[in-house]
Amino acid sequence: MGTSLTPEFYERFALLLFAAMGVTFVLTLLFDALALRLARRRGQTPPALPPSVPPTRMPHPPVGTDHRTPVGC
């Protein structure tokens, strides 16, 4: 019992695929906006970033030190 996939099948499949993608996209936007609105109402805004502090440099090791960590003992 074999079936053949007709051009009509591919047309309907493509239509349903794009329709499902569109519905998914719209629902995602809707739920994201709703979640953001609820978070703002509850006052759950993300914490502000701390003011930028210039990075500090690590001090260079003193020249001529003989204190090295042994690799394998």
C-alpha positions as CSV (number, residue, x, y, z in Angstrom):
1,M,0.0,0.0,0.0
2,G,2.1,2.9,-1.3
3,T,1.2,6.5,-1.2
4,S,2.7,9.2,-3.4
5,L,3.3,12.7,-2.2
6,T,1.6,15.1,-4.6
7,P,2.4,18.7,-5.2
8,E,-0.8,19.5,-3.3
9,F,0.6,17.9,-0.3
10,Y,3.8,20.0,-0.4
11,E,1.7,23.2,-0.9
12,R,-0.4,22.4,2.2
13,F,2.7,21.3,4.2
14,A,4.5,24.6,3.4
15,L,1.4,26.6,4.2
16,L,0.9,24.8,7.6
17,L,4.6,25.1,8.4
18,F,4.7,28.8,7.8
19,A,1.5,29.3,9.7
20,A,2.8,27.4,12.7
21,M,6.0,29.4,12.6
22,G,4.0,32.7,12.5
23,V,1.8,31.6,15.4
24,T,4.9,30.6,17.4
25,F,6.6,33.9,16.7
26,V,3.6,36.0,17.7
27,L,2.9,33.9,20.9
28,T,6.6,34.2,21.9
29,L,6.4,38.0,21.5
30,L,3.2,38.2,23.5
31,F,4.4,36.0,26.4
32,D,7.7,37.9,26.6
33,A,6.0,41.2,26.8
34,L,3.6,39.9,29.4
35,A,6.4,38.5,31.5
36,L,8.3,41.8,31.3
37,R,5.2,43.7,32.3
38,L,4.6,41.5,35.3
39,A,8.2,41.7,36.4
40,R,8.1,45.5,36.2
41,R,4.9,45.6,38.2
42,R,6.4,43.5,40.9
43,G,9.5,45.6,41.1
44,Q,11.8,42.8,40.0
45,T,14.0,44.9,37.8
46,P,17.5,43.5,37.3
47,P,20.1,45.1,39.6
48,A,22.0,48.0,38.2
49,L,25.5,47.4,37.1
50,P,28.2,48.8,39.4
51,P,30.0,51.9,38.2
52,S,32.9,51.0,36.0
53,V,36.2,50.8,37.8
54,P,39.4,50.9,35.8
55,P,41.1,47.6,35.9
56,T,44.0,47.3,38.3
57,R,47.3,45.9,37.1
58,M,48.9,43.0,38.9
59,P,52.3,43.8,40.3
60,H,55.2,42.3,38.5
61,P,57.1,39.6,40.5
62,P,60.5,40.8,41.8
63,V,63.4,40.1,39.5
64,G,65.9,37.5,40.5
65,T,63.7,35.3,42.8
66,D,64.6,31.7,43.1
67,H,61.3,30.6,44.5
68,R,59.7,28.5,41.9
69,T,57.0,25.9,42.4
70,P,58.2,22.4,41.7
71,V,56.4,20.8,38.8
72,G,56.5,17.1,39.6
73,C,58.1,15.5,42.6
